[in-house]
Amino acid sequence: MKDVTCELRSRRALNAVMLFAVTSLTAVVFCVDRGWPDYVAAALLWLVIYFSAVSGLSGSFAHEEDSRTADALRLAALPEAVCAGKVLFNLALLLCVVIVLALLGIVMLGIDIANWGRFAVVLLAGSVGLASSSALLGAMVSKSGVRTLLFPIIAFPISLPLLIAAIKAVESALGSGGVVENYAAVRVLISYSGILLVLSLVFFRFVWE
Amino acid sequence: MVKIVLGLWMVLVTSAAFLYLPPAEGFRSPESARIIVFHVPCAVVAAVAFVVSALFAVIYLARRRSLDDMRSAAAVEIGLVFAVLAMVTGSIFAEQQWGAWWSGDPREVSMVVLILIYAAYMALRASINEDRRKASVSAVYVLFALPAMIYLVFILPRITFSLHPSDTISRGLLGREYAVALAASAVGFLGIAAWMFSIRMALSRALFYANEGMEGEQNER
């Protein structure tokens, strides 16, 4: 059943999001000189990830409303299964973007990673949180007429605790200025992502009717 | 009766703040620190209002009665008012204390984000026309925003460096008078918020029944 949701989407979303991410990262590289401090690099990396997520994931339910597949899904599958499928799809998409961005970041921004394990865990946890919150919020605005405008408005403040914790955590995994010990940020990030994931699965039923 | 008691209580709190309380030692500008008697309770009331709105959201999702949805929305509105008040009083205090209206302190930022979250709630409500869908979507949004609120208010300011004290009272820097005045003021502000809530609910209820009445008449025709 989960595959149904995933299969319904074409590769269009991936191409568009990937291009968006690479374009914005290139713009960043052009505009700012290299050799910035870690906290700037961490913030830039997450901002690009976040805006790619917003531009790519907001449309996922809207597309299904437009092509009338949403009604079929309502009949065919449990709401939790639909939500889980959507979260997994968003996560897969986001992870592709994140991996490409991280590699490009290392090459083009010249960021220097001291703690690879923590860097990977933080990127994964942040992606889980973004993927699950955008699944629920995307379903909320999918029937609204102004959804392309509304989605960033409601997604940004909700994701901000996640972004702040993620930026702090990535900063602590980068090493050019000496490793900053910041386990608290990593813990906060993982717990917040977990809460978003669970709440999305629980509440999806109420917005999917 | 309740209004009179509340009015007298707030008169008492206000005059105590300016006349009875000693200037707060340990602050850069001890006289102006009296504003915390109004600043802190506003923030407390805002947080309480947001929690209350989440409670009514749960009740709505369980019982599906539109009055609970209205209660949840009214609590968000009141929370927004007090959040803005807390930010304005905080900004005035910061100008006196830290020398700038805005210094990008984690608590200032988190308060702004909190206001953004619940302002987005109003935008979300306004964008949905169908009543039942509006009610369930906004209930889910309020519940989804609750962990964000808790992280912003209680957790994030503590993992980042902040100028904002969070343990001034418990370290005994301000003295007992301040603890008592703050508690009294918080009670007063909560009373005002509850009063605003009942007025807001009377209005929503009237509008709700007026709408229902009109629909009923249309059905009869």
Contacts between the chains, C-beta under 8 A, distances in Angstrom:
chain1	res1	chain2	res2	distance
A	133	B	144	7.5
A	136	B	140	7.3
A	136	B	144	6.5
A	137	B	144	7.6
A	140	B	124	7.2
A	140	B	137	5.0
A	140	B	140	6.8
A	140	B	141	6.6
A	141	B	124	7.5
A	141	B	127	7.6
A	143	B	128	7.4
A	143	B	133	7.1
A	144	B	127	4.5
A	144	B	128	6.0
A	145	B	127	7.1
A	146	B	127	5.5
A	150	B	123	6.5
A	150	B	124	6.6
A	150	B	127	5.6
A	153	B	120	4.9
A	153	B	123	5.8
A	154	B	120	4.5
A	154	B	121	7.9
A	154	B	123	7.5
A	154	B	124	5.7
A	154	B	141	6.9
A	156	B	116	7.4
A	157	B	113	5.2
A	157	B	114	7.9
A	157	B	116	4.2
A	157	B	117	4.0
A	157	B	120	5.9
A	157	B	145	7.9
A	157	B	148	7.0
A	158	B	117	6.5
A	158	B	144	6.5
A	158	B	145	6.3
A	158	B	148	5.2
A	160	B	113	5.1
A	160	B	148	7.4
A	160	B	152	7.6
A	161	B	113	7.9
A	161	B	147	8.0
A	161	B	148	5.3
A	161	B	151	4.1
A	161	B	152	5.7
A	161	B	155	7.9
A	161	B	156	6.0
A	164	B	156	5.8
A	164	B	160	7.5
A	165	B	151	7.9
A	165	B	156	7.1
A	165	B	159	7.4
A	168	B	159	6.7
A	168	B	160	6.8
A	182	B	159	7.4
A	184	B	158	7.9
A	184	B	159	4.4
A	185	B	159	5.6
A	188	B	151	7.0
A	188	B	155	5.8
A	188	B	156	7.2
A	188	B	159	6.0
A	192	B	147	6.9
A	192	B	151	5.8
A	195	B	147	4.8
A	196	B	144	7.9
A	196	B	147	7.5
A	199	B	143	7.0
A	199	B	144	5.7
A	199	B	147	7.1
A	200	B	144	8.0
A	203	B	140	4.5
A	203	B	143	6.4
A	203	B	144	6.6
A	206	B	61	5.8
A	206	B	136	4.9
A	206	B	137	8.0
A	206	B	139	7.1
A	206	B	140	5.1
A	207	B	136	6.5
A	207	B	137	5.5
A	207	B	140	5.4
A	209	B	136	7.4
